[in-house]
Amino acid sequence: MSGRQTAEDTYFSSKALLALILPLIAEQFLAVLVGMADTAMVSGVDATGSAVAAVSTVDTLNVLFINLFSAMSAGGAVVAAQYLGHQDRKNACAAAKQLMLSTFFLATIVSAVIVAFHRPIINLMDDGSDPATLNQSYTYLFITAFSFPFLGIYNGGVGLLRAMGNSKSSMYTSIAMNLINIGGNALLIHPCGLGVAGAGISTLLSRVVSAVVILRVLFNNTMPIHLDSPRRQPHYFRLDFSMIRRIFRVGVPNGLENSLFQVGKVLIMGIITTFPTAIRAANGICNSVSSVVNIPGNAIGLATIAVIGQLIGAGKKEEAKRYGKKLTRLMYLGVLPLNVLLFFFAEPVVRLLNLAEAGVPVAVQIERMYALCSIFIWVPSFGMPNILRAAGDARYTMAVSVISMLILRLGASYLLVYGFHLSLMGVWIAMHMDWAARGVCFMLRFSRGKWLEKKVI
């Protein structure tokens, strides 16, 4: 929440920014570290790494839908934040309700489709060369797909909390969800002997609880953005398509961007599944480890919705640009320390996660390359577009991301793997090429100021 906020002025003090960002950093660290603990626990299921490979394959697909729900959440959060900056709490709350309803309906449809067709979907991603990995992929996808409606509610809720600057409640909800997840894994994977099924069940239970908790928080009508009780409102669940269009104006381009981005990653996973199991497991470990080092940058990126969204809603364009530059500097400072540590301590970190010996040298090399690229080009590629989206400039970020994904991340992966025989390293080099191209486009857009001409209310 802004440090001082009146109808005449919108101002985020350094203290207010710190209060917004620190809980987000803690929340992101917890989520990713729990994910790494999950990977470590699953890796102990078998010596071949088939369980890790199965979870890694399915999570590539799961992230596609998680990002879709997060994109819708971001669209609603941007609309709500701009209404809040405009001092229109009634419409901010209306946007919140429509976000929650539309996200829930969308997530339920996706869940039903995945449950019904989980085997054919996995068959598209895995050539079946390792039957153990294939069967565990079936199980993990089937169970986790049931959690999507609850995940949709959770993502929508935390997006709204961040839009009003209430990152502490978002953090506490995330703590509850992740503690249930890791506790369930610790009980179900090994003591109960359920393996990847246990990991899927604990994920489902944690998301059910988090959805219930986030709804209880949002029904508190003392908050600037909240949900009204459905009691005595016979048409409470009616969709307001005029408000949904505003949400979709940001959410749909963002959702398409994230979804097509993940579709590209799914296609790339089709390349990775042709590698030996140890190399596939190395890819899963690298994904888990690399997600930790940019947590501070990601957290600051999430904070931009509240900051930039409210400033744009209040008509403070120059202030929005000034804070955009300030947040960008903070993101660079945020990603530096952990990436430096990763570069120098990549090998002990990789070994800590019980990776098979054959995959260790590959994983270490990839992580060191990742650390160097993150220091220089991660912020323009991933931090800068958050600023543009918060102002409503989502179509531009979508176009750049999709084109760059198709040409560089996907096209270059095939070229480097099959043309230059670089195996898994080729996939990660292509990813960094994609980062660089995106970053240049987003920095030019920000510096020229066209994003300041966009708003959604």
Beta strands, then each sheet from edge to edge (+ up, - down):
strand 1: 4-5
strand 2: 10-11
sheet 1: 1+ 2-
end
